[in-house]
Structure formats: C-alpha cells, structure tokens
Amino acid sequence: MSIGLIVCTAVVYAQTVYARTVDPGYKRDYILQVDNMGRAQMLSRSEMITEQMKHVPGVVAVGRTDIGIDTDNNINSGVVVPGGTKTIDIGDYRVDQGFFDAMGLTLKAGRWFDNRPMDDQTVPYPSDPAFEKALAARGINVVINELAAKKLGFGSAQNAVGKLFRGDVISDGINTDIHVIGVVGDSQFRSVRDPVQPLWYAKVNTGPGWMIIRYHRDPATVRAAVEQKWKQLAPDVPFGAKFSEEAVGGLYKAEDSRAKIFASFSLLAVLIGCLGLFGLASFTAERRTKEIGIRKVLGARTRDIVRLLVWQFSRPVLVANLIAWPVAWWVMRDWLNGFDQRITLGPTPFLIAGAIALGIAIATVVGHAIRVARANPIYALRYE
C-alpha cells in the first residue's frame, strides 16, 4: 500500500505540474482578466473603456473576447466547406482587434484583423434584421486556429489563408461566405482535461464579455489602478477581475487537493510500515540470537550478519513492488486517460517508489542488525 500510494502521489504531482507549465498556445503570464464587459449597460461604453485602460500605468495591451482563461461559455457554429455536404462544428468567438497582442497569440500564416470594413462584424443592439441580412450577404473575414484548418480540410496554415466556408452565423436563413484571412496557433484556454477546440475568431467592436489586460509592472498596483479606472468609467457595474495565475490555479484545484490527499495517506502508510518493520526486526533479532552467536563463533563477520538480516527484510519489499506496481499502473493509467494532454506513464515513479520503500526498510532494520551482530557471542550462546 505504501509503494502504491507513493507511485500515485508522484504521478498526480507530475501531471499537475505538467498541466500548469505546458505551453497553452498563448502567453499565460502577466494577464489580468476582467469580467462583466458583456452586460447590456456596457455595450455603449466598452470601446471607450478599452481605450482608457490602455493609458493605465503598466498596461501594455488591452483586448476584448468571448473566450478567456477558464471561461465557461461554449459557442459553436455548424459550417460547410464548398463542395461539401457534411456540417462541421467550429467554435465561434467574438474578439476585438487588440485581443491578439493582449493574449499573446502566435500568427502562423496570413494576418490579424485591422480596420478593413470586411473585418468588422459588429451588429447593432437591439438587433436590426435588415443590417444583419446585409452583413450576411456581404460576407465576413475570420481568423481560424490550426486545428480548425485541419478539421475544415485546408491542411497547413499557409494553405488555409484565402479559403472560404459557409454558415448561417449572422442572419437566420442566410448562408454567409466566411473568408479565412489568417491562422493562429492552437490555444488551450480551458483545462488540459478538455480537448483543444477548433475555432475561429470574428472581430467586433462591442459585445465580448471579457477584457484581457496585459501588463508588465507589479500585479497588485496594476489591478488597483485598473479597478480605480473602472469605477470612474462604469460605477454602475461591479468590477471583477482575476490574474491568469488565479484562473489557472482554479482549473487544477481538484488535482492539487488529490495530490495532497495521496501524499497524506502515503506518509501515514509509510509510518505504519516503519513501525511494523521495527517491531518485526526486534522480534527477529531476539529470536535468532543463538543462531547469530554460532555464526560469529564460526567466523562470520559483523557485515555478514548485517547483510543476512537486511536481505531477509528486503525480499518482502521486492515482492511488494511486484504486487504494487501493476495495481498503481492500472489506477494511474485510468486517471490520466481523463486528460486530453497528459504525461507519459513511464517507469520513473515506480522505480522511485520502490527505492524509497527499500531504503526505508533497510534504514529501519539496519540498526537492530548492527546491534545484534556486534554482541558478544558468549552471551548469545548462553541465551537459552
């Protein structure tokens, strides 16, 4: 049990570290994510607030988005490539022009949005059916990620630029021509438990629900300055924000708790095992006192006696490894399969757990072995 728990602790810890440090496809550090941008009373002010936030000391880029770090929204649209009949579901998220720099995306091919009219997909609020129909008939430009390029059958990022697909994404009943102007790298905005989503970004000037602020100064100072500016510009809307580290920490809170639980039970199992070994070593040394005395009289050295006793206790530990390893491998393989991105379940945690168990057994027994081996054989022979 001790060996199995040590293996589980090592694997859970390694997977948690991997999840926190694996490249998510964007620059995860130095981001402050602000909520409540999508409220109705913010629609007329969101663009102005975004521009004002760019002047806060320490802020280097600001963008708005419908998808952020650990946001719980999931928007998909069914589209069809020219000549195809199968509907393909692609994530459809609105962003503004500043989102690319604020999130730190990587452009693989083509370009990001600029001020060209075809890039803008902003629709009036409340809705204007005539405007939406005109926009749908005109067509729109989008930026897709690499996974979307593959799922749509475009192949490489370079090959996807300039392609188009169609979908009823703006006005009901009107298929819109959707032109690919750029391809960015895949990004994992959710937990590594979830598969990376094929998606496209559509540029709007109002509407996205989150504001991404990239900064380079003291986090607490920047957050306080951003909050103060928010309360000046939107006093009727609550300010809510969290740093990227907080958001990522929330994604893996369950894994952190699980690692602590395994570690606690591992420590408890090891302590119980040590007590058992200590008692068994005392009993064995007492029971074999005469045998040890005879061996010494016949010429056995102290190290020979110690080696004999240590080996006697090492063999059950080696057998325990053979029992614990397959069980721990099966449990951890099943757990890791719940992650889309995961570590390789190699031999290292198993060898480490085995070495720790063997080391603990030897350290527990060797003291008794040395004491008995150094005893005067005359007293040992008179033991009975």
Steps between C-alpha positions, in 0.01 A plus 500: 500500500783737581668435165174541308415826675850638438463421129158668487631807681791534258280461190229741619763759595681463166175534302398807700837666438476408131150648473616826657814534287411351159494760223133611467552670164494851642713700744341399829694727734430871570130486412215659694158375386207734569139377510162667435592659168202338328228658713236699315594827670862451386429469126515873434807549720712190444706647217567821694594306816738282301677806361523659844650185653788522251613818681520337846868494614647155447246386240652402166200356310122472542253283310146367534386144443220248540752232593756540776686298760257260669188670364203265504335604174503265202382638164498283187374555148438243229673585172549333162800520268434564129408177325435324828177383658618414852443762770813568706473651848755776565527722807381851415632775729492878470811705572625849430812613317707526819436140610798362304761705686323486837478120501837451333387274215736370233419578136581200280391639163311792348410801711304608805207741487547867418266783401381357168119503473478127421669423833225667705201286602346735757121490493270758664336448837202461510518284190432644156390218264564708189855580608568136587372380163721750321802391704426134434467564126830692496704228671746520786869451569616271781820369653504127577733281704711217359264229624209665319707514182555124521139422592374706205731308269731791415815324618783734594460850639644656184259305282199610709552873440264623230266203528132540584221301655134574553266510795179653631683698770365857479144509368260207518439340164793668321824311441797728538832476317767471770847592370816386678749787525736349755589195706622508860642222716272275703429630850384311809285746691339228713640214705730246333224251578306652208603457138630809322208651310504581127382858480483822309524857624264767370578868555240725666517838672235433766363199679783271624462406865860517625784750479857370488762738638870427453730682741867511598506658848409392854175298470332648807579856390367440149183333629432790739551753220273305263230472765520872574465583129207258470313662788547840335369385162240238603396560862170319444667169403686285758872457440614140482848390395751225558858442396586221259677314783177501703296377204743219423514410869123464501520261206718257694371547852360146504835354388684696772261364765537147367880524513486617863265215594724240339806651668330492842394138465844408365669653805257323733553165325878540512493581871284195574730288285807626686343415836422150376852450367652631821297257710568210266872576496509502880314170516719336234823616660383369837391165351825445310741603775650150541528447123686828463736405786583166335564671165743742667684219678535323165661810350219718367586869501272779619425615145407143403245484782361845409475402133316182592239676712453791258451265204239308698290817528579625149350200323139571614543863388605385153199268486279791613627702203396226260150510650465879532636607161232341277219623726639856512563498124140397429354764736721782370453407135125520548533838675734646237265394222264770630744764365527597135860607564691286748839375604638166387460234767862385498700285745647790702228537770490123548877471542504798736221352713679164512829663595333705775326193644820296491700784654248541782504126569880486511526813716246357744663156529869580476522648851377177660719294270817687597421484872442124490798431273738686734382317815743267678434146366552355852183671620321388186591134558384522862171659386296184570 
